[in-house]
């Protein structure tokens, strides 16, 4: 999920630039083995986590949020360790897992893709990479579709839903602080909130904010109608990722409605859905339609009070755009929820 900041750094969709492996500060539970797999000529690198006493017939694929996010859930300058922490909790319950460096991050980098060819990469390619990862995980663990869990954080939740729609798994899916509405609708809401804050704080004239909003509407219409970004898009929007290099990715991602995909899940599907009152990227109100679309499944829904979007523990501290940089522990509420869900699927 893009973390948009008008007056600071921004996290763009996965079509951004290559980033080094940011590593993890967590000592893993179980053993991490370096693995590689191929998808459309690209070699992707990842870690297969094997618990000391793995359960038979269950394994989990872990999918990160937007931007150049590595296998641990980190980006340059941002050490969240989101996916590494998922792997730890799952391993405690004997569940093996696979996480990998998505395109533009870690050991995967850009592969043979030239920077000027980034615009050829789309969301469908991202789902293809995840499907290839699922295939490797099944080969290495022997699980079938009935035993494969997929956990997606933020934008990764949309990737997870797309995998289920392809029939990659039927066992269980974790939608953790998910992208709950169409991609461009959420970007629109995030940018509008940032504009309001910038105007209120005296950092942006109201007239310029109105001009950005008008251009945002025009850009969304263009992406949905033609899959392109207007050549004269406002520089602020281009900086935030609404540019031609990301046009294919945004258009393809926006074509998928999470609620429609969720409505297509089998009624026996085990679903873990979360949101938090302190999530500045995705509100619980935005998640509600997705929750309703999942009502026919075996749904476990958790609304947290003190978790950030990165599932860090904020406690009584008000949320802010600086939370992503703070070395905070994992949310206690989330840890409890994932432990309970993993216990059901593990030993």
MOKATA-V634825 format. One record per backbone hydrogen bond with DSSP energy under -1.0 kcal/mol. CO is the residue of the C=O (numbers start at 1). NH is the residue of the N-H. E is the energy in kcal/mol with one decimal. If there is no record, write none. Layout:
# MOKATA-V634825
co=CO nh=NH e=E
co=CO nh=NH e=E
This chain:
# MOKATA-V634825
co=3 nh=11 e=-1.5
co=13 nh=16 e=-1.2
co=31 nh=50 e=-2.7
co=33 nh=48 e=-2.7
co=35 nh=46 e=-2.6
co=37 nh=44 e=-3.0
co=39 nh=42 e=-2.0
co=42 nh=39 e=-2.1
co=44 nh=37 e=-1.8
co=45 nh=101 e=-3.1
co=46 nh=35 e=-2.3
co=47 nh=99 e=-1.8
co=48 nh=33 e=-2.0
co=49 nh=97 e=-1.7
co=50 nh=31 e=-2.5
co=59 nh=149 e=-3.2
co=60 nh=98 e=-2.1
co=61 nh=151 e=-2.8
co=63 nh=153 e=-2.6
co=67 nh=69 e=-2.4
co=69 nh=102 e=-1.2
co=70 nh=73 e=-1.8
co=72 nh=84 e=-1.4
co=74 nh=70 e=-2.7
co=75 nh=78 e=-2.7
co=78 nh=75 e=-2.3
co=81 nh=85 e=-2.2
co=82 nh=86 e=-1.7
co=83 nh=87 e=-2.6
co=84 nh=88 e=-1.8
co=85 nh=89 e=-2.1
co=86 nh=90 e=-2.6
co=87 nh=91 e=-2.4
co=88 nh=92 e=-1.8
co=90 nh=93 e=-1.1
co=90 nh=95 e=-2.5
co=91 nh=94 e=-2.0
co=93 nh=347 e=-1.6
co=94 nh=55 e=-3.1
co=96 nh=60 e=-2.3
co=97 nh=49 e=-3.3
co=98 nh=62 e=-2.7
co=99 nh=47 e=-2.9
co=102 nh=105 e=-1.9
co=105 nh=109 e=-2.7
co=108 nh=111 e=-1.2
co=109 nh=104 e=-3.2
co=110 nh=113 e=-2.5
co=114 nh=117 e=-2.3
co=115 nh=118 e=-1.4
co=117 nh=120 e=-2.2
co=118 nh=121 e=-2.1
co=122 nh=126 e=-1.4
co=123 nh=127 e=-2.1
co=124 nh=128 e=-2.3
co=125 nh=129 e=-2.4
co=126 nh=130 e=-1.9
co=127 nh=131 e=-2.4
co=128 nh=132 e=-2.2
co=129 nh=133 e=-2.1
co=130 nh=134 e=-2.3
co=131 nh=135 e=-2.0
co=132 nh=136 e=-2.0
co=133 nh=137 e=-2.5
co=134 nh=138 e=-2.3
co=135 nh=139 e=-2.2
co=136 nh=140 e=-2.6
co=137 nh=141 e=-1.8
co=138 nh=142 e=-2.4
co=144 nh=147 e=-2.0
co=145 nh=170 e=-2.4
co=147 nh=59 e=-1.9
co=149 nh=61 e=-2.7
co=150 nh=174 e=-2.8
co=151 nh=63 e=-2.9
co=152 nh=176 e=-2.4
co=153 nh=156 e=-2.5
co=154 nh=157 e=-2.0
co=154 nh=179 e=-1.5
co=155 nh=159 e=-1.5
co=156 nh=160 e=-2.4
co=157 nh=161 e=-2.4
co=158 nh=162 e=-2.2
co=159 nh=163 e=-1.9
co=160 nh=164 e=-2.2
co=161 nh=165 e=-2.1
co=162 nh=166 e=-1.2
co=163 nh=168 e=-2.2
co=164 nh=167 e=-1.5
co=171 nh=270 e=-1.7
co=172 nh=150 e=-1.8
co=173 nh=272 e=-2.3
co=174 nh=152 e=-3.0
co=175 nh=274 e=-1.9
co=176 nh=154 e=-2.6
co=178 nh=180 e=-1.0
co=182 nh=186 e=-2.1
co=183 nh=187 e=-2.4
co=184 nh=188 e=-2.4
co=185 nh=189 e=-2.1
co=186 nh=190 e=-2.8
co=187 nh=191 e=-2.8
co=188 nh=192 e=-2.4
co=189 nh=193 e=-2.1
co=190 nh=194 e=-2.1
co=191 nh=195 e=-2.6
co=192 nh=196 e=-2.4
co=193 nh=197 e=-2.2
co=194 nh=198 e=-2.4
co=195 nh=199 e=-2.4
co=196 nh=200 e=-2.6
co=197 nh=201 e=-1.9
co=198 nh=203 e=-2.6
co=198 nh=204 e=-1.1
co=199 nh=202 e=-1.5
co=205 nh=209 e=-2.1
co=206 nh=210 e=-2.2
co=207 nh=211 e=-1.7
co=208 nh=212 e=-2.2
co=209 nh=213 e=-2.4
co=210 nh=214 e=-2.2
co=211 nh=215 e=-2.0
co=212 nh=216 e=-2.3
co=213 nh=217 e=-2.2
co=214 nh=218 e=-1.8
co=215 nh=219 e=-2.3
co=216 nh=220 e=-2.5
co=217 nh=221 e=-2.2
co=218 nh=222 e=-2.0
co=219 nh=223 e=-2.6
co=220 nh=224 e=-2.1
co=221 nh=225 e=-1.9
co=222 nh=226 e=-3.0
co=230 nh=233 e=-1.6
co=234 nh=238 e=-2.1
co=235 nh=239 e=-2.3
co=236 nh=240 e=-1.3
co=237 nh=242 e=-2.4
co=238 nh=241 e=-1.4
co=241 nh=243 e=-1.9
co=243 nh=246 e=-1.1
co=246 nh=250 e=-2.8
co=247 nh=251 e=-2.7
co=248 nh=252 e=-2.5
co=249 nh=253 e=-2.6
co=250 nh=254 e=-2.6
co=251 nh=255 e=-1.0
co=253 nh=256 e=-1.4
co=257 nh=261 e=-2.2
co=258 nh=262 e=-2.6
co=259 nh=263 e=-2.1
co=262 nh=265 e=-1.6
co=266 nh=269 e=-1.9
co=269 nh=298 e=-2.4
co=270 nh=173 e=-2.5
co=271 nh=300 e=-2.9
co=272 nh=175 e=-3.6
co=273 nh=302 e=-2.5
co=275 nh=304 e=-3.1
co=276 nh=279 e=-1.3
co=283 nh=287 e=-1.3
co=284 nh=288 e=-1.2
co=287 nh=291 e=-2.3
co=288 nh=292 e=-2.5
co=289 nh=293 e=-1.9
co=290 nh=294 e=-1.1
co=292 nh=295 e=-1.3
co=294 nh=297 e=-2.1
co=297 nh=299 e=-1.8
co=298 nh=271 e=-2.2
co=300 nh=273 e=-2.7
co=302 nh=275 e=-1.7
co=304 nh=277 e=-2.4
co=306 nh=314 e=-2.9
co=308 nh=311 e=-1.8
co=311 nh=331 e=-2.8
co=312 nh=308 e=-2.0
co=314 nh=317 e=-2.0
co=320 nh=323 e=-1.5
co=322 nh=325 e=-1.7
co=326 nh=328 e=-2.2
co=329 nh=313 e=-2.9
co=331 nh=335 e=-2.7
co=332 nh=336 e=-2.0
co=333 nh=337 e=-2.0
co=334 nh=338 e=-3.0
co=335 nh=339 e=-2.3
co=336 nh=340 e=-2.1
co=337 nh=341 e=-2.1
co=338 nh=342 e=-3.0
co=339 nh=343 e=-2.3
co=340 nh=344 e=-1.5
co=341 nh=345 e=-1.4
co=342 nh=346 e=-2.5
